[in-house]
Amino acid sequence: RSFARIHRANLIAQGIVPLTFADEADYERVEQGDQWRIPGIRATVAAGGTELEGPVRLELRLAAREREILLAGGLVAHARAV
């Protein structure tokens, strides 16, 4: 568990949106090298959205500060802006 928590924090610090599968069964449908387009991800992050619909449903759970960091482009950019 602690690795997952640290990994998630590192993703956010780098400006990478930490998406998870809404349905764990979808994990089996995904293959290495798959490329996805996720339209409106920035608007979803800004609005505090929690679920993205598509062929594979994804979840996004963010605290307000995490949302600010992502919208700034990562922790360094966020720190510069403050």
Secondary structure, DSSP 8 states (H G I E B T S, - for coil): -HHHHHHHHHHHHTT----EESSGGGGGG--TT-----TTHHHHHHHT--EE-SSS-EE----HHHHHHHHHTSHHHHHHH-
